[in-house]
Amino acid sequence: MNAPATFHGFNPTTNETLEPAFVCATPADLEQACAAAEAAFDLYRETSLDQRAAFLEAIAAQIMALGDTLIERAVAETGLPRGRIEGERGRTVGQLRLFASVVRDGYWLDARVDQAQPERKPMPRSDLRLRNIALGPVAVFGASNFPLAFSVAGGDTASALAAGCPVVVKAHSAHPGTSKLVADAISTAVAECGLPAGVFALLMGNERWLGGGLVADARIKAVGFTGSIGGGLALVKIAQARPEPIPVYAEMSSINPVILLPHALANRADQLGTAFVGSLTMGAGQFCTNPGLVLAQEGPGLEAFLKAASDALEAAPSSTMLTPGIATAYAEGVSHLAQHSAVQSVARGAVDPAPNRCQPALFVTDADSFLSDETLGHEVFGASSLVIRCKDLASIRALISKMQGQLTITLQMDDADTEDARFLLPTLERKAGRLLVNGWPTGVEVCHAMVHGGPFPATSDSRTTSVGTLAIRRFLRPVCYQDLPDALLPAALQSTNPLGVPRMVEGKIV
């Protein structure tokens, strides 16, 4: 009998292999995880609101109980600084606790009651009641750039568990040790809360068949993914080719345009240039909301911005990228821009001979050149950005209107720019999931009003978000109950409303 395949974690800062070895999942492991998730589904989806909320809080507590062991392993596997990992752990447990509060308040059930009207003419009306229920077992793919907040216990897992869906996670192969620690914490919480073991499973491995096999499994009813456009579209294709197609909520590609309006440029070009570089180089630019494109009208203000940004960028140190593959792809993307006949290199950051380093880069081109070559609009994942010189505000709007969908678009503006911003706003709304004024897109708040999504190819479904409490809706579907006796109705719809959840009764929230 052949020994099981194994793989190791890797330290991108030192180019060293990390121990221990991790066993790759087998087809039998996949079958077992999906079968257990299906078996657990009906019991888990009908746990009480308090039970499910307590489970999410227990996961948060178990993650915190890992202490420095988790932090040190994540730092070793990603090259990210300790402060960043500690902050990400805080976000991870914070969103679990936030979804616990969402579960308890019951708004997500969207309970609705339209009572029978037997005397209505010319036709009587039946008693009709609605609630949301969980879709079924969900497959979640860990992301490379967020080993905690978008990974094993990240937002996709938290929102799916909150909805009542068992979760099977495909761990990202770049941080297996981190993934295993968090998975063990979740499994401990499952047992502590007396839930079926199939509520959660982790599958590990670096072979391509595993992710595709998970999405193709008939027991999986939805997918959460954060990663490359190639990876996301491959999963969408598999999901749509199934006998029963399922939704894939994939966050994939965005260059997050920043528009510098004239009065803001005239009044604070130096400040904007410096702040822009701070956002661009944060975390080696390995954020899905990194400002990869800047649009502004030609003139002295833009030249002052470029000068300030160049000075700041040339002083910016290089940083370790998450994996050798990401570092190679970044270098190739920057090389394409540097060698393009219509693109001018403006500035580069410090050179560092250490392995897997990101040397920040800033380029400039004109609007006509950008529109004539679609490759100039492709995401370069890392601290690289392209500035586009535009003739006027109308050309900025025309360029945005031809651009692909984005996670974010940012306006840098002063009060005197308000009418120009109003002119652009309808176009911006069609192209992005989040619009910012006088901020920078890096940094996503986990709250009720956040949208981390957008038109294709930012995501595969622009109606959803992967961050914030609205994310729970991805894993729910409505069911209508017609003329069921009270004893058969789910508690949220019974006449006495024993759960005390908000309900729409005859069109009014009570």
SEDOGU-727066 format. One record per residue (C-alpha): y, x, z; residue in one letter. Coordinates in steps of 0.05 Angstrom, whole numbers, padded with zeros to 5 digits, always signed. Each point is the difference from the previous one (the first is absolute). Last residue first. Example, Ala and Ser with C-alpha at 12.3 -4.5 7.8 and 13.67 -1.06 7.14 Angstrom:
residues 2
-00021+00273+00143s -00069-00027+00013a 
//
This chain:
residues 510
+00886-00872+00284v +00020+00020-00071i +00016-00061-00042k -00035-00021-00065g -00042-00056+00029e -00023+00048+00054v +00010+00074-00014m -00034+00036+00057r +00018+00054+00051p -00061+00019+00042v -00014-00033+00068g -00073+00019-00005l -00021-00069+00025p +00038-00035-00056n -00013-00070+00030t -00016-00030-00068s -00045+00057-00022q +00026+00045-00055l +00003+00067+00036a -00066-00015+00035a -00039-00004-00065p -00017-00073-00017l -00069-00027+00012l +00015-00037+00065a +00063-00029-00030d -00039-00036-00054p +00012+00030-00069l +00040-00044-00047d +00019+00057-00047q -00001+00072+00023y +00040+00048-00045c -00017+00075+00000v +00052+00054-00014p -00018+00073-00013r +00011+00062+00042l -00007+00075-00011f +00065+00015-00036r +00038-00044+00048r -00009+00051+00056i +00048+00047-00035a +00058-00046+00019l -00001+00035+00068t +00028+00065-00028g -00026+00051-00048v -00048-00011-00059s +00044-00053-00032t -00018-00056-00048t +00024-00040-00059r +00007+00062-00044s -00075+00007-00010d -00027+00065-00029s +00054+00040+00034t +00056+00048-00019a -00030-00006-00070p +00015-00058-00003f +00053-00039+00038p +00012+00015+00073g -00031+00014+00068g +00021+00023+00068h +00038-00062+00022v +00026+00001+00072m +00026-00064+00032a -00050-00007+00058h -00001+00073+00022c -00030+00068-00015v +00060+00040-00024e -00011+00044-00061v +00032+00070-00002g +00019+00035-00064t +00045-00047-00040p +00067+00029+00019w +00057-00040+00029g +00068-00023-00025n -00026-00066-00027v -00074-00013-00009l -00040-00048-00045l -00075-00010+00014r -00053-00029-00047g +00031+00027-00063a +00013-00016-00074k +00021-00072-00004r +00045+00005+00060e +00034+00061-00030l +00018-00039-00063t +00032-00056+00040p +00037+00051+00043l +00034+00041-00053l +00064-00040-00010f +00004-00014+00075r -00002+00075+00012a +00057+00011-00047d +00038-00055+00036e -00013+00033+00067t +00020+00071-00020d +00067-00003+00036a -00037-00009+00065d -00036+00066-00010d -00067+00009-00034m -00066+00038-00001q -00049-00051-00028l -00074+00011+00009t -00059-00028-00039i -00068-00005+00033t -00074-00013-00014l +00013+00004-00074q -00019-00038-00064g +00007+00035-00067q +00068+00016-00030m +00030-00036-00059k +00047-00043+00043s +00019+00062+00041i +00024+00035-00063l +00041-00059-00023a +00031-00007+00069r +00020+00073+00001i +00026-00005-00072s +00044-00059+00021a +00027+00040+00058l +00025+00055-00045d -00019+00062-00040k -00061+00019+00041c -00023+00069+00023r -00071-00005+00027i -00021+00043+00059v -00075+00017+00005l -00034+00013+00067s -00055+00045+00027s -00023+00005+00072a -00072-00024-00011g -00039-00050-00041f +00031+00006-00069v +00003-00073-00022e +00006-00013-00074h +00068-00021-00026g +00010+00063-00042l -00067-00015-00032t +00031-00061-00033e +00039+00042-00048d +00057-00033-00040s +00029-00036+00060l +00010+00063+00040f +00031+00036-00060s +00050-00057-00011d +00018-00002+00074a +00016+00074+00007d -00039+00055+00036t +00002+00036+00067v -00051+00037+00042f -00011+00016+00073l -00061+00037+00029a -00030+00012+00069p -00053+00056+00004q -00061-00034+00029c -00051+00048+00030r -00075-00003-00008n -00013+00072+00021p +00053+00046+00030a +00042+00039-00050p +00063-00039+00017d +00057-00008-00049v +00062-00035+00027a +00026-00063-00034g +00016-00009-00072r +00065-00022-00033a +00030-00032-00062v -00054+00005-00053s +00025-00034-00063q -00042-00052-00036v +00003-00019-00074a -00044+00057-00024s -00053-00012+00053h -00027+00065+00029q +00026-00011+00071a -00021-00072+00000l -00071+00014-00020h -00003+00059+00049s +00021-00046+00057v -00057-00048-00016g -00050+00057-00006e +00022+00031+00066a -00006-00068+00034y -00070-00011-00028a -00022+00068+00026t +00028-00013+00070a -00033-00069+00002i -00067+00031-00019g +00007+00057+00050p +00009-00054+00054t +00054-00027+00046l +00058+00044-00023m +00027+00055+00044t +00075+00006+00000s +00052+00041-00038s +00065+00014+00035p +00065-00033-00020a +00059+00047-00011a -00002-00008-00075e -00005-00075+00010l +00063-00004+00043a +00042+00040-00049d -00028-00039-00059s +00014-00067+00034a +00072+00020+00014a +00012+00024-00071k -00034-00061-00030l +00042-00047+00042f +00064+00036-00021a -00021-00006-00073e -00014-00074+00010l +00069-00011+00030g +00035+00040-00054p -00027-00046-00055g -00062-00031-00031e -00023-00065+00030q -00058+00003+00047a -00076-00010+00003l -00047+00039+00047v -00076+00001-00007l -00057+00025+00043g +00027-00027+00066p -00066+00002+00041n -00026-00069+00016t -00074+00015-00011c +00009+00059+00046f -00024+00071-00011q +00069+00030-00010g -00019+00064+00036a +00001-00041+00064g +00075-00011-00007m +00024+00038-00062t +00030-00058-00038l +00030-00035+00061s +00037+00063+00024g +00018+00015-00072v +00035-00068-00005f +00038+00011+00064a +00030+00065-00027t +00020-00030-00066g +00028-00063+00032l +00044+00039+00048q +00028+00042-00056d +00013-00061-00044a +00037-00037+00054r +00063-00035-00026n -00006+00004-00076a -00075-00011+00001l +00005-00060+00045a +00056-00027-00044h -00042+00009-00064p -00068-00028+00021l -00058+00048+00011l -00065-00036-00018i -00064+00025+00033v -00064-00015-00038p -00066-00005+00037n -00049+00040-00043i -00058-00047+00013s -00076+00001-00010s -00062-00031+00031m -00003-00052+00055e -00064-00038-00015a -00016-00070+00026y -00064-00013-00038v -00017-00074-00006p -00072-00020-00015i -00038-00017-00064p -00066-00038+00011e -00048+00023-00055p +00035+00067+00010r +00040+00030-00057a +00067-00016+00035q -00018+00041+00061a -00023+00060-00041i +00063+00000-00042k +00044-00007+00062v -00036+00059+00032l +00013+00044-00061a +00072-00024-00001l +00011+00024+00072g -00032+00068-00012g +00041+00014-00062g +00064-00026+00032i -00010+00047+00057s -00008-00020+00073g +00002-00058+00049t -00055-00052-00004f -00019-00066+00034g -00057-00038-00031v -00023-00073+00003a -00064-00042+00004k -00054+00053+00013i -00069-00033+00003r -00012+00006-00075a +00003+00076+00003d +00040+00027-00059a +00058+00024+00044v -00048+00040+00044l -00038+00029-00059g +00064+00023-00033g +00022+00036+00064g -00068+00032+00010l -00015+00019-00072w +00056+00052-00001r -00032+00048+00049e +00040+00031+00057n -00032-00037+00057g +00011-00043+00061m -00013-00074+00013l +00029-00031+00063l -00020-00068+00026a +00034-00056+00038f -00014-00073+00018v -00074+00016-00013g -00010+00021+00072a +00007-00072+00023p +00055-00009+00052l -00008+00007+00075g +00071+00026+00011c -00022+00068+00026e -00050+00006-00057a +00053-00010-00054v +00049+00044+00039a -00050+00057+00000t -00011-00010-00074s +00075+00005-00011i +00005+00065+00039a -00060+00028-00038d +00035-00016-00065a +00062+00037+00025v -00039+00063+00015l -00039-00005-00065k +00063-00006-00041s +00034+00060+00032t -00062+00042-00013g -00006-00025-00071p +00071+00018-00021h +00002+00018-00074a -00061-00044-00017s +00039-00064+00010h -00043-00048+00040a -00028-00061-00036k +00011-00054+00053v -00043-00063+00007v +00040-00055+00035v -00020-00067+00030p +00052-00053-00016c +00031-00045+00053g +00073+00004-00024a +00016+00050+00054a -00058+00044-00022l +00029+00000-00071a +00070+00015+00025s -00022+00058+00044a -00046+00029-00053t +00053-00001-00054d +00054+00025+00047g -00038+00060+00025g -00062+00007+00043a -00041+00041-00050v +00059+00022-00042s +00071-00020-00016f +00030+00013+00069a -00050+00055+00020l -00012+00052-00054p +00063-00021-00037f +00006+00041-00064n -00073-00003-00023s -00009-00075+00007a -00062-00033+00029g -00032-00053-00044f -00013-00069+00031v -00055-00048-00021a +00007-00070+00028v -00054-00048+00025p +00019-00073-00009g +00061-00040-00021l +00023-00020+00069a +00023-00071+00012i +00067-00033-00009n +00010-00071+00025r +00010-00068-00032l -00005-00073+00021r -00003-00064-00041l -00013-00070+00027d -00009-00044-00062s +00056-00039-00031r -00004-00073-00019p +00016-00020-00072m +00051-00051-00025p +00024-00001+00053k -00009+00038+00066r -00036-00040+00054e -00054+00053+00012p +00051+00055+00010q -00041+00058+00026a +00036+00058+00033q +00027+00060-00037d -00013+00060+00044v +00014+00072-00016r -00022+00065+00035a +00029+00062-00033d -00054+00041+00036l +00048+00059-00003w +00046-00034+00050y -00054+00007+00053g +00042+00035+00054d -00061+00037+00026r -00019+00032-00066v +00071+00024-00012v +00002+00031+00069s -00064+00038-00014a +00029+00020-00068f +00057+00034+00037l -00049+00036+00046r -00038+00028-00060l +00067+00017-00033q +00021+00040+00061g -00067+00036+00006v +00009+00027-00070t +00075+00013+00005r -00009+00040+00063g -00056+00040-00032r +00047+00014-00058e +00052+00026+00047g -00051+00046+00032e -00021+00024-00069i +00071+00015-00020r +00014+00037+00064g -00063+00042-00008r +00021+00025-00068p -00039-00020-00062l -00049+00050-00028g -00048-00058-00013t -00068+00017+00029e +00024+00046+00057a +00056-00047+00021v -00048-00059+00000a -00050+00038+00043r +00053+00021+00050e +00028-00070+00007i -00067-00033+00009l -00025+00048+00054t +00069-00002+00032d -00010-00069+00027g -00061-00041-00021l +00020-00052+00052a +00058-00020-00045m -00049-00022-00053i -00041-00038+00052q +00062-00037+00024a +00020-00020-00071a -00071-00025-00014i +00002-00040+00065a +00066-00032-00022e -00032-00023-00064l -00059-00029+00039f +00046-00035+00049a +00033-00035-00059a -00067-00022-00027r -00022-00028+00067q +00067-00034+00013d +00000-00035-00067l -00070-00024+00012s -00056+00028-00042t -00014-00043-00061e +00006+00054-00052r -00046+00046+00040y -00059-00048+00003l +00003-00018-00073d +00009+00072-00022f -00050+00038+00041a -00059-00009-00048a +00044+00018-00059e +00025+00063+00033a -00071+00019+00020a -00024-00008-00072a +00059+00041-00026c -00013+00057+00048a -00075+00001-00011q +00005+00000-00075e +00051+00056+00001l -00043+00041+00047d -00061-00012-00046a +00041+00024-00060p +00012+00064+00039t +00060+00022+00040a +00016+00074+00000c -00016+00037+00064v +00058+00038+00032f -00001+00075+00012a +00033+00024+00064p +00041+00041-00010e +00062+00015-00041l +00004+00039-00064t +00059+00047-00004e +00056+00000-00051n +00048+00019+00056t +00053-00055-00004t -00045-00047-00040p -00052-00003+00056n -00063-00031-00030f -00050-00051+00025g -00072+00009-00018h -00053-00033-00044f -00073-00019+00007t -00056-00025-00044a -00062-00025+00036p -00060+00046+00001a -00051-00014-00055n -00068-00028+00020m 
//
